[in-house]
Amino acid sequence: MSPFRFKPLLIPLSVLAIAGTAQATEWNMATPYGDASFHTQNVKQFAEDVAEATDGELRINVHSGGSLVAHGEIKPSVRRGTVEGGEIFLSILSNEDPIFEIDTLPGVAGSYDQAMALWETTRPMIEELFAAEGLMPLYAVTWPAQGLYTREEITDPEQFEGLRVRAPNINTQRFVQNLGGSPTETEESDIPTAFSTGRVDAMITSSATGNAMTAWDYLSWYTEANLWLPKNIVFINQRAFDRLDEATQDALLAAAAQAEARGWQMSRDNNAASLQALQDNGISVVAPNEAVAEALQAAGAQLFADWQARASAEALALLEASRASLEE
């Protein structure tokens, strides 16, 4: 008999317990807007819904305010897979295809119903363009209608001449130029600094942004011009989605559908509350007078004509389909 005796390998119970438990999947979601934004609040609720629906098997860590990735780098980061998900202002992609700026054209979608019809008809094309880059849109939520924040009331179109206006995307920049102003690209988080340092005199944005950024600290007037209702889009890396099991995929998509419906209602509610907050804090909310309205309309018509010249036949057809759906 061999003099050697083998002792049984003793493995701590804690190690056995870990080995027998599936490890949860953790994703990072990069968003450009601060925690006061209803978009960010909606994304965080979406992440909570996913965790609950999957019993914690999929956890999404939301990094708000550009804290993880700058706005312009969110889509490339998700495409590379360094971040699993992201949220962006859709029209910042206008250089890639004119379809991405369709919701920033004056006169195309001036109400929530029109904005939803536009999203429903353009969604397949947008999903296809994202899919070509290995990306998967989950949902989109509109901002309230865009208006003009200024230090002084705008009563004469000549006041637009040389006015330095914060414009968050190329289409808004073109619109400002058509008015005779000087567009300046400034992220939402940098708005207070831009005004305090004199880089900008005015901004085109929603009631929601004005409220979230306490616009009354540096501006006095909000012209409720109802220019357009632009969207944010939330999307993920397709490979990350494909690695999930079917049950988790279904739970993620169900939570996304809920987030879209909830987000649109949040936008409506936030618009009403924000307009009231602006007035409560001393901002005068006014409608544009006839001369200013005509100038805005003319600038918008010029912008739309330019878009038509650049847009594909498919994009033009989708716009017509959107308009037709509202007449049915």
C-alpha positions as CSV (number, residue, x, y, z in Angstrom):
1,M,0.0,0.0,0.0
2,S,1.2,3.5,-0.8
3,P,2.4,5.5,2.2
4,F,0.8,8.6,0.8
5,R,-2.8,9.4,1.6
6,F,-4.6,12.2,-0.2
7,K,-6.7,14.5,1.8
8,P,-10.0,15.7,0.4
9,L,-9.9,19.2,-1.0
10,L,-11.9,21.5,1.3
11,I,-13.6,24.4,-0.6
12,P,-15.3,27.2,1.5
13,L,-19.1,27.2,1.2
14,S,-19.0,30.8,0.2
15,V,-17.0,29.9,-2.9
16,L,-19.4,27.1,-3.8
17,A,-22.3,29.5,-3.4
18,I,-20.7,32.0,-5.8
19,A,-19.9,29.4,-8.3
20,G,-23.5,28.2,-8.3
21,T,-25.0,31.6,-8.9
22,A,-25.1,33.3,-12.3
23,Q,-23.3,36.6,-12.3
24,A,-25.4,39.7,-13.1
25,T,-24.7,41.6,-16.2
26,E,-23.8,45.2,-15.7
27,W,-24.1,47.9,-18.4
28,N,-23.1,51.5,-18.4
29,M,-25.5,54.1,-20.0
30,A,-24.0,57.5,-20.9
31,T,-26.4,60.5,-21.0
32,P,-25.5,64.2,-21.7
33,Y,-28.2,65.8,-19.5
34,G,-28.2,66.6,-15.8
35,D,-30.3,64.9,-13.1
36,A,-32.8,67.8,-13.2
37,S,-33.8,66.9,-16.8
38,F,-36.9,64.8,-17.2
39,H,-35.1,62.8,-19.8
40,T,-32.5,61.7,-17.3
41,Q,-35.2,60.9,-14.7
42,N,-36.9,58.8,-17.3
43,V,-33.7,56.9,-18.2
44,K,-33.0,56.2,-14.5
45,Q,-36.5,54.9,-14.1
46,F,-36.0,52.7,-17.2
47,A,-32.8,51.3,-15.6
48,E,-34.7,50.5,-12.4
49,D,-37.5,48.9,-14.3
50,V,-35.0,46.6,-16.1
51,A,-33.3,45.6,-12.9
52,E,-36.7,44.8,-11.3
53,A,-38.0,42.9,-14.4
54,T,-34.9,40.8,-14.6
55,D,-34.5,40.2,-10.9
56,G,-31.2,42.1,-11.0
57,E,-29.8,39.9,-13.8
58,L,-29.3,43.1,-15.9
59,R,-28.2,46.2,-14.1
60,I,-27.8,49.5,-16.0
61,N,-25.7,52.2,-14.4
62,V,-26.7,55.6,-15.7
63,H,-24.0,58.2,-15.9
64,S,-25.7,61.6,-16.3
65,G,-24.5,65.1,-17.3
66,G,-21.8,63.9,-19.6
67,S,-19.9,62.5,-16.6
68,L,-18.8,59.3,-18.4
69,V,-18.6,60.4,-22.0
70,A,-19.1,63.8,-23.7
71,H,-22.2,64.2,-25.7
72,G,-20.5,64.1,-29.1
73,E,-18.6,60.9,-28.1
74,I,-21.6,58.9,-26.8
75,K,-22.6,57.3,-30.1
76,P,-19.0,56.4,-31.1
77,S,-18.4,54.9,-27.7
78,V,-21.6,52.8,-27.9
79,R,-20.7,51.7,-31.4
80,R,-17.2,50.6,-30.2
81,G,-18.8,48.8,-27.2
82,T,-16.8,50.7,-24.6
83,V,-20.2,51.8,-23.3
84,E,-23.2,49.6,-23.7
85,G,-25.8,52.3,-24.0
86,G,-26.3,56.0,-24.5
87,E,-28.8,58.8,-25.0
88,I,-28.2,61.7,-27.4
89,F,-30.1,64.6,-28.9
90,L,-31.0,63.0,-32.2
91,S,-30.4,65.9,-34.5
92,I,-26.7,66.2,-33.5
93,L,-26.4,63.4,-36.1
94,S,-27.6,65.6,-39.0
95,N,-24.2,65.5,-40.7
96,E,-24.7,61.7,-41.1
97,D,-28.1,61.9,-42.8
98,P,-30.8,64.6,-43.1
99,I,-33.4,62.2,-41.7
100,F,-31.9,62.8,-38.2
101,E,-32.7,66.6,-38.3
102,I,-36.3,66.2,-39.6
103,D,-37.7,67.0,-36.2
104,T,-35.9,70.3,-36.1
105,L,-37.6,71.8,-39.1
106,P,-40.1,74.6,-38.4
107,G,-43.6,73.7,-39.4
108,V,-43.0,69.9,-39.6
109,A,-44.0,69.0,-36.1
110,G,-45.4,71.8,-33.9
111,S,-47.5,69.7,-31.5
112,Y,-47.1,66.4,-29.6
113,D,-49.4,64.6,-31.9
114,Q,-47.5,65.7,-35.0
115,A,-44.2,64.9,-33.3
116,M,-45.4,61.3,-32.5
117,A,-46.7,60.8,-36.0
118,L,-43.3,61.9,-37.3
119,W,-41.4,59.5,-35.0
120,E,-43.6,56.6,-35.9
121,T,-43.1,57.1,-39.7
122,T,-39.4,57.8,-39.6
123,R,-38.5,55.2,-36.9
124,P,-37.9,52.3,-39.4
125,M,-35.4,54.3,-41.4
126,I,-33.6,55.6,-38.3
127,E,-33.4,52.1,-36.9
128,E,-32.0,50.8,-40.2
129,L,-29.3,53.5,-40.2
130,F,-28.4,52.7,-36.5
131,A,-28.3,49.0,-37.3
132,A,-25.8,49.5,-40.0
133,E,-23.4,50.7,-37.3
134,G,-24.2,47.9,-34.9
135,L,-26.5,50.0,-32.8
136,M,-30.1,49.3,-31.6
137,P,-32.5,52.1,-30.8
138,L,-34.6,51.4,-27.8
139,Y,-36.9,54.4,-27.6
140,A,-37.2,58.1,-28.3
141,V,-38.8,61.0,-26.3
142,T,-39.5,64.4,-27.5
143,W,-38.6,67.7,-25.8
144,P,-41.3,70.4,-25.5
145,A,-41.6,72.9,-28.3
146,Q,-38.6,75.1,-28.7
147,G,-38.7,78.9,-28.0
148,L,-36.3,81.8,-27.7
149,Y,-34.8,83.0,-24.4
150,T,-33.4,86.6,-24.4
151,R,-32.2,89.3,-22.1
152,E,-34.6,91.8,-23.7
153,E,-38.0,91.3,-25.3
154,I,-37.7,90.7,-29.1
155,T,-40.2,93.0,-30.8
156,D,-38.3,93.8,-34.0
157,P,-36.7,91.3,-36.4
158,E,-33.7,93.6,-36.6
159,Q,-32.8,92.6,-33.1
160,F,-31.7,89.2,-34.4
161,E,-28.8,90.9,-36.3
162,G,-25.6,89.8,-34.7
163,L,-27.4,88.2,-31.8
164,R,-25.2,85.4,-30.3
165,V,-27.6,82.5,-29.9
166,R,-26.9,79.2,-28.3
167,A,-27.8,76.6,-30.9
168,P,-27.3,72.9,-30.0
169,N,-27.3,71.4,-33.5
170,I,-26.5,72.3,-37.1
171,N,-30.1,72.9,-38.1
172,T,-30.7,75.3,-35.3
173,Q,-27.4,77.0,-36.2
174,R,-28.6,77.4,-39.8
175,F,-31.9,78.8,-38.5
176,V,-30.1,81.4,-36.4
177,Q,-28.0,82.4,-39.4
178,N,-31.2,82.8,-41.5
179,L,-32.4,85.2,-38.9
180,G,-29.2,87.2,-39.1
181,G,-27.9,86.0,-35.8
182,S,-24.6,84.4,-34.8
183,P,-25.0,80.8,-33.7
184,T,-22.9,79.3,-30.8
185,E,-22.7,75.6,-30.0
186,T,-22.9,75.1,-26.2
187,E,-23.8,72.0,-24.3
188,E,-26.6,72.2,-21.8
189,S,-24.3,71.8,-18.8
190,D,-22.3,74.9,-20.0
191,I,-25.2,77.2,-20.5
192,P,-24.9,79.2,-17.3
193,T,-21.1,79.8,-17.9
194,A,-21.7,80.8,-21.5
195,F,-24.1,83.5,-20.4
196,S,-22.1,84.7,-17.5
197,T,-18.9,85.1,-19.6
198,G,-20.8,86.8,-22.5
199,R,-20.3,84.0,-25.0
200,V,-24.0,84.0,-25.8
201,D,-26.8,86.5,-25.6
202,A,-29.8,84.2,-26.2
203,M,-30.7,80.6,-26.7
204,I,-33.2,78.5,-28.6
205,T,-34.4,75.7,-26.4
206,S,-37.4,74.3,-24.5
207,S,-39.3,75.4,-21.4
208,A,-37.9,72.3,-19.8
209,T,-34.2,73.3,-20.4
210,G,-34.8,76.8,-19.2
211,N,-36.4,75.6,-16.0
212,A,-33.7,72.9,-15.4
213,M,-30.9,75.5,-16.0
214,T,-32.6,78.2,-13.9
215,A,-32.6,80.6,-16.9
216,W,-34.0,83.4,-14.7
217,D,-30.6,83.8,-13.3
218,Y,-29.3,85.3,-16.5
219,L,-32.3,85.9,-18.8
220,S,-35.6,87.8,-18.6
221,W,-37.8,86.9,-21.6
222,Y,-39.1,83.7,-23.2
223,T,-40.7,84.0,-26.6
224,E,-43.0,80.9,-26.9
225,A,-42.4,80.5,-30.7
226,N,-43.4,76.8,-30.8
227,L,-40.7,76.2,-33.4
228,W,-40.3,72.4,-33.4
229,L,-40.3,69.4,-31.0
230,P,-36.9,67.6,-31.3
231,K,-36.2,64.2,-29.8
232,N,-33.7,62.4,-27.7
233,I,-32.9,58.8,-28.6
234,V,-31.8,56.0,-26.3
235,F,-29.9,53.2,-27.9
236,I,-27.6,50.3,-27.1
237,N,-24.8,48.2,-28.7
238,Q,-26.3,45.4,-30.7
239,R,-23.7,42.9,-29.7
240,A,-24.3,43.6,-26.0
241,F,-28.0,43.0,-26.6
242,D,-27.3,39.7,-28.5
243,R,-25.4,38.4,-25.5
244,L,-28.4,38.5,-23.3
245,D,-30.7,35.6,-23.0
246,E,-34.2,35.8,-24.6
247,A,-36.0,36.5,-21.3
248,T,-33.8,39.3,-20.5
249,Q,-34.0,40.7,-24.0
250,D,-37.8,40.7,-23.8
251,A,-37.8,42.4,-20.4
252,L,-35.4,45.1,-21.7
253,L,-37.6,45.8,-24.7
254,A,-40.8,45.9,-22.6
255,A,-39.2,48.4,-20.2
256,A,-38.1,50.5,-23.2
257,A,-41.7,50.6,-24.5
258,Q,-42.8,51.8,-21.1
259,A,-40.1,54.4,-21.0
260,E,-41.1,55.8,-24.3
261,A,-44.8,56.1,-23.3
262,R,-43.9,57.5,-19.9
263,G,-41.3,59.9,-21.4
264,W,-43.7,61.5,-23.8
265,Q,-46.2,62.1,-21.0
266,M,-43.4,63.5,-18.8
267,S,-42.5,65.9,-21.6
268,R,-46.1,67.2,-21.7
269,D,-46.3,67.5,-17.9
270,N,-42.9,69.1,-17.7
271,N,-43.7,71.7,-20.3
272,A,-46.7,72.9,-18.3
273,A,-44.8,72.9,-15.0
274,S,-41.7,74.6,-16.6
275,L,-43.7,77.4,-18.2
276,Q,-45.2,78.1,-14.8
277,A,-41.8,77.9,-13.1
278,L,-40.3,80.4,-15.6
279,Q,-43.1,82.9,-14.8
280,D,-42.9,82.3,-11.1
281,N,-39.2,83.2,-11.2
282,G,-39.6,86.4,-13.1
283,I,-39.3,85.4,-16.7
284,S,-41.9,87.0,-19.0
285,V,-43.4,84.4,-21.3
286,V,-44.8,86.0,-24.4
287,A,-46.0,85.0,-27.9
288,P,-44.0,86.6,-30.9
289,N,-45.6,89.7,-32.4
290,E,-46.6,89.6,-36.0
291,A,-43.3,91.0,-37.4
292,V,-41.2,88.6,-35.3
293,A,-43.5,85.7,-36.2
294,E,-43.1,86.5,-39.9
295,A,-39.3,86.6,-39.6
296,L,-39.2,83.3,-37.8
297,Q,-41.5,81.8,-40.5
298,A,-39.3,83.1,-43.3
299,A,-36.2,81.7,-41.6
300,G,-37.9,78.4,-41.2
301,A,-39.1,78.2,-44.8
302,Q,-35.5,78.8,-46.0
303,L,-34.3,76.1,-43.7
304,F,-37.0,73.6,-45.0
305,A,-36.1,74.4,-48.6
306,D,-32.5,73.6,-47.9
307,W,-33.4,70.4,-46.2
308,Q,-35.5,69.3,-49.1
309,A,-32.6,69.8,-51.4
310,R,-30.4,67.5,-49.3
311,A,-32.8,64.9,-48.2
312,S,-33.2,61.5,-49.9
313,A,-36.3,60.4,-51.7
314,E,-37.1,58.0,-48.8
315,A,-36.8,60.8,-46.2
316,L,-39.1,63.1,-48.3
317,A,-41.6,60.2,-48.7
318,L,-41.6,59.6,-44.9
319,L,-42.3,63.2,-44.2
320,E,-45.3,63.1,-46.6
321,A,-46.5,59.9,-44.9
322,S,-46.3,61.5,-41.5
323,R,-48.4,64.4,-42.7
324,A,-50.9,62.1,-44.3
325,S,-51.3,60.1,-41.1
326,L,-52.6,63.1,-39.3
327,E,-55.3,63.8,-41.9
328,E,-56.7,60.3,-41.7
